[in-house]
Amino acid sequence: MILLNGGLSIGILTSLVGASLGALAVFIWSHIYATKTPFYNLSYTNYPAIQKVFVYLFFQVFALISAAIAFYILLFLIGAIFATFDTM
């Protein structure tokens, strides 16, 4: 898909932007979902500050890994869609 002398094609740029927006959406959705769980409402709010920091850091690592996986999956899917349009 990379052109030999023209840089990135429109399909690659669209795949990168779409995958980035999709990964951002997964990251934001995981935060919204986590704040609506019974764990957050009943026990997390009563934790001491240092324990909240460790729980939140663990959650951030999980959310970032999920967003990275979503980025690569979406990058592949959007790229495959554009590749099928190029062959038509």
JODAVEN-V728683 format. One line per field, one symbol per residue. ss: DSSP state (H for helix, E for strand, L for the rest). phi: phi as a letter, one per 30 degrees, with the letter a starting at -180 (. if undefined). A space follows every 10 residues. Layout:
ss = ???
phi = ???
//
This chain:
ss = LLELLLELLH HHHHHHHHHH HHHHHHHHHH HHHHHLLHHH HHLHHHLLHH HHHHHHHHHH HHHHHHHHHH HHHHHHHHHH HHHHHHHL
phi = .dddbciddd dddddddddd dddddddddd dddddcdded dccddcdddd dddddddddd dddddddddd eddddddddd dddddddd
//
